């Protein structure tokens, strides 16, 4: 589980019924250890803490880009470096890889590190590409990738008020067309990146119908998922 954090949004008891071991990967070691400590012993025994690991692959380098113009070649090199750093930090290959609403956190961290950088969108996009490509590389042949991301917040769009006006997929399409989605999480962008991985897939990516996630009383997020099944060889 990439971006496990405190696991408050993950049903570890249910997941533990399906897997012999669950790797909780995150930058926040304290959050992961706390999550493990709150589980029943039968579940905790299956949880393996993999923290701290920088799943952006580039947090240490981002401050160096403040106030600096970044060329296309440098963006490509940044993305490649981030990809290599993540796969080096996790040398194993897994039956199932879950990205648990991590992409939006990578995008936000880039904003925190770079502020109002004129190329923030391009730099964030390079990190998003690295993350999406890393998911496939972390899965073994024949394995699965579950990419889950929040893409719209109720702080910027009245999700609850508009939820019943049209089907969830139609709402997601409208929000993408009107650029109301969080940077780097737009479904068309994700699909373009994953299209480059088509030769590794056993079947076309499966889009899971979006749903609403009530983070707390003040914030609701629109979330969607894409499931990938990799070729056996």
DADAQUI-V54404 format. One record per residue. SS is DSSP state (a for helix, b for strand, c for the rest). PHI is phi in whole degrees, -180 to 180 (NA if undefined). Layout:
((SS:PHI) (SS:PHI))
This chain:
((c:NA) (b:-90) (c:82) (c:-63) (c:56) (c:-87) (c:63) (c:-66) (c:-101) (c:-123) (c:-89) (a:-66) (a:-63) (a:-69) (a:-63) (a:-63) (c:-70) (c:-103) (c:-132) (c:-76) (c:-146) (b:-128) (b:-91) (b:-98) (b:-111) (c:-166) (c:-78) (c:-91) (a:-65) (a:-62) (a:-64) (a:-66) (a:-64) (a:-65) (a:-62) (a:-64) (a:-67) (c:-89) (c:-90) (c:-58) (a:-57) (a:-65) (a:-81) (a:-57) (c:-64) (c:-94) (b:-92) (b:-117) (b:-77) (b:-124) (c:-146) (c:-86) (c:-132) (c:-81) (c:-81) (c:-79) (c:75) (c:-149) (a:-57) (a:-67) (a:-89) (a:-59) (a:-58) (a:-70) (a:-92) (c:-59) (c:70) (c:-114) (c:-77) (c:-113) (c:-78) (a:-61) (a:-65) (a:-70) (a:-63) (a:-64) (a:-67) (a:-62) (a:-63) (a:-65) (a:-62) (a:-61) (a:-61) (a:-66) (a:-64) (a:-68) (a:-69) (a:-72) (a:-72) (c:-127) (c:-72) (c:-72) (c:-121) (b:-115) (b:-64) (b:-137) (b:-120) (b:-115) (b:-99) (b:-97) (c:53) (c:-88) (a:-59) (a:-63) (a:-71) (a:-63) (a:-63) (a:-66) (a:-65) (a:-63) (a:-63) (a:-63) (a:-73) (a:-107) (c:62) (c:-88) (c:-63) (c:-63) (c:-112) (a:-57) (a:-63) (a:-70) (a:-67) (a:-60) (a:-63) (a:-64) (a:-71) (a:-64) (a:-61) (a:-59) (a:-65) (a:-64) (a:-70) (a:-64) (a:-59) (a:-67) (a:-67) (a:-82) (b:-94) (b:-74) (b:-56) (b:85) (b:-85) (b:-127) (b:-124) (b:-116) (b:-97) (b:-121) (b:-145) (b:-79) (b:-135) (b:-141) (b:-110) (c:-67) (c:-71) (c:-118) (c:-152) (c:-75) (a:-60) (a:-62) (a:-68) (a:-102) (a:-60) (a:-91) (a:-79) (c:-160) (c:-60) (a:-54) (a:-66) (a:-68) (a:-64) (a:-60) (a:-62) (a:-63) (a:-67) (a:-69) (a:-65) (c:-96) (c:57) (c:-101) (c:-100) (c:-66) (c:-54) (c:85) (c:-107) (c:-60) (a:-59) (a:-59) (a:-65) (a:-60) (a:-64) (a:-64) (a:-65) (a:-68) (a:-61) (c:-70) (c:-99) (a:-58) (a:-67) (a:-93) (b:-100) (c:-81) (c:-156) (c:-65) (c:-56) (b:-102) (b:-88) (b:-90) (b:-54) (b:-60) (b:-141) (b:-99) (b:-120) (b:-83) (c:-67) (c:-157) (c:-68) (c:-106) (c:-128) (b:-120) (b:-119) (b:-90) (b:-125) (b:-134) (b:-138) (b:-127) (b:-109) (b:-116) (b:-113) (b:-86) (c:-65) (c:-72) (c:-150))
